[in-house]
Amino acid sequence: MKLFRKIRKNLLISGKTKSYLIYAFGEIFLIVVGILIAWKINDLNEINKNRIVEVKIYQSLNDELNSNLSLLDSSIFRYAENIQTIQNTINSIRSQPQKLTEEIKDGIIRVNYTPTKLHSGSMSSINSTNKFEFIESDSLRDLIAAYPNELDNFEIQEAKINNLIVNRLQPVLETHISLLDILLIRDKKNTEVKFVSNESDYKELLNSRKFQNILVDRLLQTENQLIISNSLREKTQMIAFKLNKELDN
């Protein structure tokens, strides 16, 4: 800087105005270039920081989505099994066999239902904070923004099925089926239970209009949940695929 001041002073003293102006413009140009370089370096540093945050967000989301895919695969398999079991019971009502098979009885009383709890922590965090701004892909942002609604639809349907089983189906079953008989079917080796078990009236249960209506309702609700689950799995897989593409870039 002292050198620059000395040059300017000598030019002014010598009266070389034109040379001074040229020099002054050159000095201004160098200053501007220096500022631009510093700004560019700072900009690149900011981009790198944002990219690091973006990758961490992607990795967290990717882990959550892969976990949900596994849960959905298990749930879809279970819904398909439940639908088949309910259909078998409905077929038994239609055919009215003289004696129900152990498989049919087992299907009637197996009403234990554990709702699937999908993970949503990372997704909720992104949608409710400024992390959303770090995602560059517009299509990925749209999918992530819509995903919580898809999860809500899934959870609402799970709650409907659980409520139907706990508050409607189980009380009807307990009216006609001995709890000890239920235990016997679940544990066929337990001969003591068989000795004290009160007789269950499966025929009366199957002929109960209340039971039939609940059974059909459960079938429809489960079929609906199977559709929702397949759709949610497809969207989950789509987001996971786009995330992997972004991580590879």
N, C-alpha and C positions, 0 to 999 in steps of 0.2 A: 504493500500500500504506500509506503514511503517513496518507493521508486516511481509509482504512478503520479504522486503529488509533485515530485521533482520534475518529471517530464512536463506536466501541465504548467508548472511555474516557468520553466525555461521557454516554452512555446509562447506564453503570454508576454514574457519580457522581450522576446525576440520580435514580437509583433506579427507573427505568422498566424493570423486569425483562421485562415482556411485550414491550415494543418491542425490547429487546435480543435476546430470543430469536428474534423474527421477523426481525430484522436478521441474526442469526447464521445462521439457516436459509437466508436469502436469499443470504448470502455463500457458504455451503457449496454451494448450488445453482449459483451462478455458477462456482465452482471445478470442480464435476462437469461442467457443460456445457462448460467450457473444455477439460477433459481429454478428453471425448468427441469434441469437434471436432478436437483434436490427433490423437487416435487414428484418427479417420476419415480425416483428411488423410494420415496415415502409411500407413493401409490402402490408400488410393487410389494412393499412390505405389508401394506394393509390387505392386499389381495391374498398374499400368502397366509396371513393370519386368518382371514375369512375362510380360506380353503381348508385350513386345519380344523376350524370349527365345523365347517360343512361336512368333512369326512367323519368327524366324531359323531355328528348327528346321524349321518347315513349308517354308520356301523351300529349305533344304538337301535335305530329303527329296524335294521336288517335282522338283528338278533331277536327283536320282539316279533317281527313278522314271521320268521322261521318257526318260532315257538308256537305262534297262532296256527300256522299251517299244520303242524303236528297235531295240535288239539282238534282242529277242524277235521282232519282225516279220521281221527278216532271217533269223533262225534257223528260224522256222516255214516260211518260203518255201523255205529250203534243205532242211529235213527232207522237205517234200512232194516236192521234186525228187528227193531221194535215194530215197524210197520208190518213185517211178515208175521210176527207173533200175534199182533192184533187181528190181522186178516185171518189167521188160523182159528182164532177164537170166534170170529164172526161166521166163518164157514161151519164151525161146530153148532152155532145157534141155528143156522139154516138147515143143516142136515139132521139135527137132533139125534145123535147116535145113542144107542142104548147104554154104552159105557164109554166114558171119556178116557183117553190115553193119558199116561203120566205126563207126556210131553205137553198135551193141551192144558192139563191142570197146572203144570209148572208155569206155562205162559200166562194163565189167568192170574195167578197170585204174585208173579214177579213184577211188582210195580215200583220197586225202589228206583228212584230217579235222582241223579246228581247233576244239576245244571252245569254246563260247561262254562268256565270262567276264562274268557280270553283276556290277553294282556293289552293294556292301552296306555300305560304310563308314558312311554316315549312319545307316542302319537299325541296325547293330550298336552304334553309339555310343549311340543312344537306349535300346536294350534293356539295355545294360550299365551305364548311368549314371543319375543322378537326373533327366536330361532328360525321362524318361518322365512324371514328375510334372507337367510343364508342359503336357501335352496334356490339354485339358479334355474333349473328346468321348470318351465311353466306347466307342462303336462303333469309332472311329478307333484308340483304344488297343488294342482287341481285334484288329483287323486287323494293326496293326504288330507286336503280340506274336507273332502266328502266322506272319508273313511269313518270318522266318529259316528256319523248317522247310520252307516251300515252296521257298526258294532251295536248301536242302540237298538236297531231293529232285531238283531240276533238275540240280545239280552231280553228284550220285551217278550219275544216268542218263547224263550226258555222259561221265563217267569209264568207265562200262561200255562204251559204244559205242567210245570211243577205245581202250580196252584190247583189245576184240574185233578192231578193225581192225589195230592195231599188232602184237599178239602172236599173232593167229590167222589173220587174212585175208591180210595181206601175205606171211608166209612161204609160204603155199600158192600164192599167185600167183607168187612168185619161183621156185617149183619148176617151173612149167609155162610161164611167160611170160618171154621175154627182156627184160631191163631196157632193152636198146637198142631193142627193139620198142616198149616203153612210151614211150621218148623220141621215137621216130619218130611215133607216133600223136599225141603232144602237140605235136610240131613237124613238121608235114607238109612243110614247105619244106626240111627238112634231108635232102637226098638222100644225103649222105655216110654218115649213120647207116644209111640203108636198104641201102647197099652192104655194110656190115660186119655188119649185124644177123643174129643167129642166128634160125632159124625158131622161132616159138612154137607150142605145141600147145593151141589153145583148146578143141578137141574133147575132149581128154583132161581138161583142166581142168573143163569143164562136166559131164563124166561122173563126176568125182571125188565120192564120197559125202561126203568131208570138206569139200570146197568147198561142196557143196549145203547141208550142215547149217549151216555158218558163214553162208552167204547168207540162209537162212531165219531164223537167229538174229538177224542184223543187221536184217533186215526187221522182225521183231517188236520188237526193241529201239528201232528208229527210230520205229515206229508208237507205241510207248509214250511215247517222248520227245515226239512231236508232241502227244499228249494232255496230258502234263504241261505243255508249253509254252503250249498254249492256255488251260489252267486258270490257270497262273501269270500270263499276260498279262491275263486277266480280273480277277484279284485285284489286280494291279499298277494296272490302270486304275481299279478301284474305290477304292483308297487315294488315287490321284492326284486323283480326282474329289472325294472328301471333303476332301482337303487344300485344294483350290482353293476349296471352299465356306467352309472355316474362314478362309482368307486374305481372302476377300471380306467376312467379317463384321467 
